Amino acid sequence: MTIQRRDFLKALGAAGFGTAAVSTLPGCATTGGGTRGKVVVVGGGYGGATAAKYIRMWSDGGIDVTVVEPNAEFISCPLSNLVLGGSKVIADVTVGYDNLARRHGVKLVRDTATAVDPDKRTVKLASGQELAYDRLILSPGIDFMWDKVPALNNADAQAKILHAWKAGAQTVALRNQLVAMPDGGVYAIAIPVAPYRCPPGPYERACQVAWYFKRAKPKSKVLILDGNGDVTSKGPLFKKAWAEEFKGIVEYRPNHVLTDVDVAARTAKFDVQDSVKADVLNVVPPQRASAIARSAGVVTANDRWCDVDFLTFESVKVKNVHVLGDAIQIATGMPKSGHMANQHAKVCAAAVVALLSGQPPNPMPVLTNTCYSFITDKDVVHVCSVHQYDKEKKTLLPVPGSGGVSPGMSELEGLYAFNWAKNIWADSLA
Amino acid sequence: MRTFPFVLAAAVATLGATQAPAQGADPNLGRNLAATCANCHGTGGVSAGSVESLAGKPKDELVRKMKEFKQGTRPATVMVQLAKGYTDEQIELVAGWFAAQKTK
């Protein structure tokens, strides 16, 4: 696409998810009306948006793609901890969906998928509308298991004790709680037992809140109440930051498995350890694949996650239904991250385009993960890995000797982290 | 670390034995491998950020840099770790694909 054309498209203004149920603008860069099949994608996050774009791109517009997503805009979980620290605002981590429609001819339906009929190959939406598919891609994200935190199992309580583990209104509300907290107060974050969305996320969050306290409320404390026995990701790097950069502010307590909270008293209760009262209590609840995955019958692991064939990301149980992102039962060393969801989506997109064209999927898929965590507003650490398909074991495995973590935090990695965000947002949504 | 080249060699040998010349025959293999780079280097290797674009770069240059990252002779943050995850054959495919892309 030429610059002029891109500017022209930009000048058309934001289309995105309008009030109309379906945006049917044809893709400018593509032709064809779905002659090679229909794909419905549930969820417009890192996984779903990327799958939709790449299927349109790699089928030269030959496959009809509809994305069902309830939110008007994409709000990134990665980088959203910077909103809590105060160096960014929520608009900085928000991206519109309009380019998926304008540039790639993806049909956007702003609605919630409520049921899947795998025999009829249809998806039912909250509005009552039904969408037919040849292949269904579920990138539904996570639901919280509120039954594991009984006092939070209602909307009132959830508006007081926040998770902020789906970026958006909760993120802004938690930032407001931190701003309202008097100096000398305690912010506590309860972390669920792994696996959960974004393993290093809670520890990055502790750093961001500590960074804010250090500058604005130096008598305040950050208390990390971890359901796990140790820091689950980038441990030595985070511990060094807490011991040096945030000395006297951050305290880490492992083996704190949350059982419930007292909402009014802002107190966290644990299976073994003593209860902890905080001025701002932030509970990240245990998670599982979202309810639509259950409806589709693809939840196969521990009643929580979805096992997939890693050559195609098709459910091992339900034919023609693929699952991406945090909802899947991960292979060894694969974190539940936005970067991984984007990479799942590309393997799936290539496979779906091949399968709908009567060809076999790529027998040797490769995925990467690169995950940056912000210690301060500028200083960043990373963990990265490369995963190749093992034909004997029929799974993806980290390549021995590859991947690793930063030697220490640096501003250079901060620049790379912001570059990563720009590029992955464009790669997924533009 | 020490077993790595042998593991890769085994993987390549297995591939070669059962599917030769699959990697050369499927034009989408380079495309699919290159898509793993897009999160940081942009869709099709056209960067939307400050990290360099790979589209249209000479194949030889891309192969040389990747091999230097892989050997650790070219300083970097993530690339010295990521490059070790790709076989030499995969590096050739990725580089060839990017070299053939338009810079837009």
Interface residues (C-beta under 8 A of the other chain):
Chain A: M1 T2 K53 Y54 M57 W58 H339 N342 Q343 K346 V347 A350 A354 N362 P363 M364 P365 V366 L367 T368 T370 H382 C384 S385 V386 H387 Q388 K391 P398 V399 P400 G401 S402 G403 G404 S406 S410 L412 E413 L415 Y416 F418 N419 W420 A421 K422 N423 I424 W425 A426 D427 A430
Chain B: M1 T3 F4 V7 L8 A11 T14 L15 Q19 A22 Q23 D26 N28 L29 R31 N32 L33 A35 T36 C37 A38 N39 C40 H41 G42 T43 S47 A48 G49 S50 V51 T77 V78 Q81 L82 A83 K84 G85 Y86 Q90 K104
